[in-house]
């Protein structure tokens, strides 16, 4: 390791169709999280906390928001020699096509990574919530003389049909890889036992399979060899194609990990942060999660009833009732409103008194939630304007229902980014 470096490559996300409309104007890693962060802050922070500060983010779709956040947040001094670089999709003399998958994206950027044969490449996803020190994984990769090391998470067998599942020997070598198994008999055959099962923190009789987290370690030399073909995706093609030919090793990760791939997963993951002891700890001072320093004032509350709420700086909440909510930066909630199971992303700006007066004169709601609203089981995207006396809930509304301002996905009502919801709007059944 003395003459080697670790290059971290973070996949900046595809179209993110399952997170629509949160990804209508931004890519998945740029989606706001936990009131003040972005999803991309998680893998970047994990890399920095592991001591790795050579980081490249590969981007392609709806990149403006992500690029702006990274450029404003991750700045290094001249002595640290680190960087978080953005490698956007580009045309060149060899190809004019967009990235066709994760492996194709890395292949297109090999020339920019400046890899030596003895360097190590850590490939990560940009849309997962977890805290991980990558140093033990790199150490295991070196000590086991692996060609590829794959981070693996023990998942209940009922949940692995949408994941890549592997069969692993007690010495951690991978002998089989099945992408999204649907046959119950196949899933049963992949349930772990013996040393692998005994080492898990869960000592119950629950059955687990080892699923790929989409995190890989390659040596620089072997990565070039592995991508010397036209395979498009690591999980679907490159990794399965190595079985029986190369040494694949699993690094078992036995802590909280959430792949935020759907609207419901995003909503539930955020609301879980309001638990008395949340599954993910944003209060860890040893391994903090970094984000853009906005220099906002503290949140301001007046005459509120609050139960299990995460609130970001700059929020203004007046005489409202909040139950199990995540309230984002600069969020405004006016008097008499009730929010339950709501993720409110807040706003990118405050309106001036002149702008507020002009909006009211024109009959347009101001940015935020107006007075006497009732909103349940919802996500309110940034800069939304919700007028007075609105009642919004997905209850009784068919999944997939949509207007220019609102929609229901995965049983969650979404107020779209920059939406204007007129006063008195009623959607769904509100008790």
C-alpha positions in Angstrom: 0.0 0.0 0.0 3.0 2.3 0.5 3.2 3.1 -3.3 -0.5 2.5 -4.0 -3.5 4.7 -3.8 -7.2 4.1 -3.5 -9.4 5.8 -6.1 -13.0 6.0 -5.1 -15.5 5.9 -8.0 -19.1 6.8 -7.2 -21.8 6.1 -9.7 -23.9 9.3 -10.1 -27.1 7.5 -10.8 -29.2 6.7 -13.9 -32.6 8.1 -14.7 -34.1 7.1 -11.3 -37.5 6.3 -12.8 -38.7 4.5 -9.6 -38.1 7.7 -7.6 -40.1 9.9 -10.0 -41.1 12.7 -9.5 -38.3 13.4 -7.1 -35.9 12.7 -10.0 -37.8 14.7 -12.5 -35.4 17.6 -12.3 -32.4 16.0 -10.5 -30.6 12.7 -10.4 -31.0 10.2 -7.5 -27.8 11.1 -5.7 -28.9 14.8 -5.6 -32.3 14.0 -3.9 -32.4 15.8 -0.5 -32.2 13.5 2.6 -32.8 14.0 6.3 -33.7 17.6 6.1 -30.3 19.1 5.1 -28.2 16.5 3.2 -28.2 15.0 -0.2 -27.9 11.3 -0.9 -24.5 11.8 -2.5 -23.2 13.1 0.9 -23.3 9.5 2.2 -20.8 7.7 0.0 -18.5 10.8 -0.2 -18.5 11.1 3.6 -17.8 7.3 4.0 -14.8 7.7 1.7 -13.4 10.7 3.5 -14.0 9.1 7.0 -12.1 6.0 5.7 -9.1 8.2 4.8 -9.7 8.1 1.1 -9.8 11.5 -0.5 -9.3 10.7 -4.2 -12.9 10.6 -5.3 -14.6 10.7 -8.7 -18.3 11.0 -9.2 -19.6 9.7 -12.6 -22.7 11.7 -13.7 -25.1 11.6 -16.7 -28.8 12.5 -16.1 -30.2 15.7 -14.6 -26.8 16.6 -13.3 -27.0 20.4 -12.6 -28.2 20.1 -9.0 -25.7 17.4 -8.2 -22.8 19.3 -9.7 -23.7 22.5 -7.9 -23.9 20.7 -4.5 -20.6 18.9 -4.9 -18.7 22.0 -6.1 -20.0 24.1 -3.2 -19.5 21.4 -0.6 -16.3 19.5 -1.2 -13.3 21.9 -1.3 -9.8 20.8 -0.2 -6.8 22.9 0.6 -3.5 22.6 -1.4 -1.8 20.5 1.3 -4.4 17.7 1.5 -3.9 16.6 -2.2 -7.4 15.3 -2.2 -10.4 16.1 -4.5 -13.9 15.2 -5.3 -14.0 15.3 -9.1 -17.0 15.2 -11.4 -16.7 13.1 -14.5 -19.7 13.9 -16.7 -20.7 11.8 -19.6 -18.9 13.0 -22.7 -18.6 12.1 -26.4 -15.2 11.1 -27.7 -13.6 9.8 -30.8 -14.4 6.2 -29.8 -18.0 6.6 -28.8 -20.8 9.1 -29.0 -23.2 7.0 -26.8 -24.5 7.6 -23.3 -23.3 5.3 -20.6 -25.1 2.0 -21.0 -24.5 0.7 -17.5 -22.2 0.9 -14.5 -19.3 -1.0 -16.1 -19.7 1.0 -19.3 -19.5 4.3 -17.3 -16.3 3.3 -15.6 -14.8 2.0 -18.9 -15.5 5.4 -20.5 -13.6 7.2 -17.7 -10.5 4.9 -17.3 -8.4 7.5 -19.1 -9.3 10.1 -16.5 -8.6 7.9 -13.4 -4.9 7.7 -14.1 -4.6 4.3 -12.6 -1.4 2.4 -12.0 -1.5 -1.4 -11.9 -1.0 -1.5 -8.2 -3.6 1.1 -7.3 -7.0 0.0 -5.9 -10.4 1.1 -7.2 -13.4 1.3 -4.8 -16.6 1.4 -6.8 -19.7 2.7 -5.0 -23.4 3.6 -5.5 -24.5 7.1 -5.0 -28.0 6.3 -3.6 -27.6 4.2 -0.5 -27.8 5.1 3.2 -25.1 3.4 5.3 -22.0 4.2 7.3 -19.0 2.0 6.5 -15.2 2.2 7.1 -13.8 0.9 3.8 -10.3 0.2 5.1 -11.1 -3.4 6.4 -12.6 -4.2 2.9 -9.4 -3.0 1.1 -7.3 -4.9 3.6 -9.3 -8.1 3.1 -8.9 -7.7 -0.7 -5.2 -7.4 -0.4 -4.7 -10.2 2.2 -6.9 -12.7 0.3 -5.3 -12.0 -3.0 -8.7 -11.5 -4.5 -9.3 -10.3 -8.0 -12.6 -8.7 -7.0 -14.0 -8.1 -3.5 -17.8 -7.5 -3.2 -19.5 -5.9 -0.2 -22.3 -8.2 0.9 -25.2 -7.6 3.3 -27.2 -10.3 5.0 -30.8 -9.8 3.9 -33.9 -11.7 5.0 -34.6 -14.3 2.3 -38.1 -12.8 1.7 -36.4 -9.5 0.5 -33.7 -10.7 -1.9 -35.7 -11.3 -5.1 -34.8 -7.7 -6.2 -31.1 -8.1 -5.4 -28.0 -9.9 -6.6 -27.5 -12.9 -4.3 -24.3 -14.9 -3.8 -23.2 -18.2 -2.4 -20.2 -17.8 -0.3 -17.8 -20.4 1.4 -16.7 -20.0 5.0 -13.4 -18.5 3.7 -15.5 -15.8 2.0 -14.8 -16.9 -1.5 -17.9 -16.5 -3.8 -18.9 -19.6 -5.7 -22.2 -18.5 -7.2 -24.0 -15.3 -8.1 -27.7 -15.1 -8.9 -29.2 -11.8 -10.1 -32.7 -11.1 -8.7 -33.7 -14.7 -8.0 -37.4 -15.4 -8.2 -37.6 -19.2 -7.8 -38.2 -20.0 -4.1 -36.2 -23.1 -4.3 -33.2 -21.2 -5.6 -33.5 -18.6 -2.8 -33.8 -21.4 -0.3 -30.5 -22.9 -1.6 -28.8 -19.6 -1.1 -29.6 -19.2 2.6 -26.4 -18.9 4.6 -25.4 -21.2 7.4 -22.4 -22.3 9.5 -19.7 -19.7 10.2 -21.2 -17.0 8.0 -24.6 -17.2 9.8 -23.0 -17.5 13.3 -21.0 -14.3 12.7 -24.1 -12.2 12.1 -25.3 -9.9 15.0 -28.8 -11.3 14.7 -28.8 -14.5 16.8 -32.4 -15.5 16.1 -33.5 -18.3 13.8 -34.2 -15.9 10.9 -33.0 -17.0 7.5 -30.7 -14.8 5.5 -29.0 -14.6 2.1 -25.9 -12.6 1.2 -26.9 -9.8 -1.2 -24.5 -7.6 -3.2 -24.4 -4.0 -2.0 -23.1 -2.9 -5.4 -19.7 -2.0 -3.8 -16.6 -3.5 -5.4 -12.8 -3.4 -5.0 -10.6 -4.0 -8.0 -6.8 -3.6 -8.5 -6.0 -1.0 -11.2 -4.5 -3.7 -13.4 -7.4 -6.1 -13.1 -10.1 -3.5 -13.6 -8.6 -2.6 -16.9 -8.6 -6.3 -17.9 -12.2 -6.8 -16.6 -13.4 -3.9 -18.8 -11.6 -4.9 -21.9 -14.8 -6.0 -23.5 -18.3 -4.6 -24.3 -20.0 -5.7 -21.1 -22.3 -3.0 -19.8 -23.0 -3.7 -16.1 -21.0 -5.0 -13.2 -23.8 -6.8 -11.4 -25.5 -8.3 -14.4 -22.5 -9.2 -16.6 -19.0 -8.5 -15.4 -19.2 -10.1 -12.0 -21.1 -13.2 -13.1 -18.8 -13.6 -16.0 -15.8 -14.0 -13.6 -17.2 -16.9 -11.6 -15.0 -19.9 -11.9 -12.3 -17.9 -13.7 -11.2 -15.4 -11.1 -11.1 -15.2 -7.3 -14.2 -13.4 -6.1 -14.4 -12.6 -2.3 -17.3 -11.3 -0.2 -16.7 -8.7 2.5 -19.7 -9.1 4.8 -21.1 -5.8 6.2 -23.3 -6.4 9.2 -24.8 -2.9 10.0 -27.6 -0.7 8.7 -27.8 -0.4 5.0 -30.7 0.9 2.9 -30.9 0.9 -0.9 -33.1 3.9 -1.6 -34.6 2.9 -4.9 -38.3 3.7 -4.6 -40.5 6.5 -3.4 -41.7 4.5 -0.5 -38.2 3.4 0.5 -37.1 7.0 0.5 -40.2 8.1 2.5 -39.8 5.4 5.1 -36.0 5.8 5.4 -36.5 9.5 6.2 -39.3 9.0 8.7 -37.2 6.2 10.5 -34.8 9.0 11.4 -37.4 10.4 13.8 -37.3 7.2 15.9 -35.9 7.7 19.5 -33.0 5.5 18.4 -32.9 5.8 14.6 -31.3 3.0 12.5 -28.9 5.4 11.1 -27.0 7.9 13.3 -26.4 11.3 12.0 -25.0 12.4 15.4 -21.8 10.4 15.1 -19.0 12.9 15.7 -16.2 10.4 14.9 -17.5 9.7 11.4 -19.7 12.7 10.5 -21.8 13.1 7.3 -20.6 16.2 5.5 -22.8 18.5 3.5 -23.0 22.1 2.2 -22.5 24.7 5.0 -25.3 27.1 4.4 -24.8 29.4 7.4 -28.5 29.5 8.1 -30.1 30.6 11.4 -31.4 28.1 13.9 -34.9 26.8 13.3 -37.7 28.9 14.8 -40.8 27.4 16.5 -43.7 29.3 18.0 -46.5 27.6 19.9 -46.1 24.2 18.3 -47.0 20.7 19.3 -44.2 18.4 18.2 -43.8 14.6 18.4 -40.9 12.8 16.8 -39.6 15.5 14.4 -36.3 16.0 12.7 -35.9 19.7 11.8 -33.2 21.4 9.8 -31.8 24.9 10.3 -33.6 27.8 9.0 -37.1 26.3 9.3 -40.0 28.5 10.6 -42.9 26.7 12.1 -45.8 28.7 13.8 -48.6 27.2 15.9 -48.6 23.9 14.0 -48.9 20.2 15.0 -46.2 17.9 13.7 -46.1 14.2 14.3 -43.4 12.0 12.8 -42.0 14.5 10.3 -38.8 15.5 8.7 -38.7 19.3 8.1 -36.0 20.6 5.7 -34.0 23.7 5.4 -35.9 27.0 5.2 -39.3 25.2 5.5 -42.2 27.3 6.4 -45.3 25.9 8.1 -48.0 28.4 9.0 -50.4 28.5 11.9 -53.1 25.9 12.5 -51.6 23.3 10.1 -51.2 19.6 11.0 -48.6 17.4 9.5 -48.3 13.6 10.1 -45.8 11.3 8.4 -44.5 14.1 6.2 -41.1 14.6 4.6 -40.9 18.3 3.8 -37.7 19.1 1.9 -37.9 22.8 2.5 -36.8 25.5 0.1 -33.8 26.9 -1.7 -34.5 30.5 -0.7 -36.5 32.7 1.6 -39.1 35.1 0.0 -38.6 38.8 0.9 -41.5 40.7 2.4 -42.0 42.4 -0.9 -42.3 39.0 -2.7 -44.7 37.7 0.0 -46.9 40.8 -0.5 -46.9 40.5 -4.3 -47.8 36.8 -4.1 -50.7 37.4 -1.7 -51.9 40.3 -3.9 -51.9 37.9 -6.9 -53.7 35.2 -4.9 -50.7 32.9 -5.1 -49.6 30.9 -2.0 -46.2 31.8 -0.6 -43.4 29.3 -0.5 -44.2 26.7 2.2 -47.4 25.4 3.8 -50.2 27.8 4.4 -52.5 28.1 7.4 -55.0 25.4 8.5 -53.7 22.7 6.3 -53.9 18.9 7.0 -51.2 16.8 5.3 -50.6 13.1 5.9 -48.4 10.4 4.4 -46.7 12.8 2.0 -43.4 14.1 0.6 -43.3 17.8 -0.1 -40.5 18.6 -2.6 -38.5 21.9 -2.5 -40.0 25.3 -3.1 -43.6 24.0 -3.1 -46.4 26.5 -2.4 -49.4 25.1 -0.6 -52.3 27.5 0.0 -54.5 27.7 3.1 -57.0 25.1 4.1 -55.6 22.3 1.9 -56.3 18.7 2.9 -53.8 16.3 1.3 -53.5 12.5 1.7 -52.9 9.5 -0.5 -55.8 7.6 1.3 -58.4 6.5 -1.2 -56.4 7.7 -4.2 -55.3 5.2 -6.9 -51.6 4.7 -7.1 -50.2 6.4 -10.2 -52.7 9.3 -10.0 -51.0 12.5 -11.2 -51.5 16.1 -12.0 -49.0 18.8 -12.9 -48.6 19.6 -9.2 -49.3 16.4 -7.3 -49.1 12.6 -7.6 -49.4 9.4 -5.7 -46.5 6.8 -5.9 -46.1 3.7 -3.8 -48.9 4.8 -1.5 -47.3 8.2 -0.8 -48.6 11.6 -1.9 -46.0 13.8 -3.5 -46.2 17.6 -3.9 -43.8 18.2 -6.8 -40.9 20.6 -6.8 -42.0 24.2 -7.4 -45.6 23.1 -7.3 -48.4 25.6 -6.6 -51.3 24.0 -4.8 -54.3 26.5 -4.6 -56.0 27.2 -1.3 -58.8 24.8 -0.4 -57.4 21.9 -2.5 -58.6 18.5 -1.2 -56.9 15.2 -2.3 -57.6 11.9 -0.6 -59.4 11.1 2.6 -58.2 13.1 5.7 -59.6 12.0 9.1 
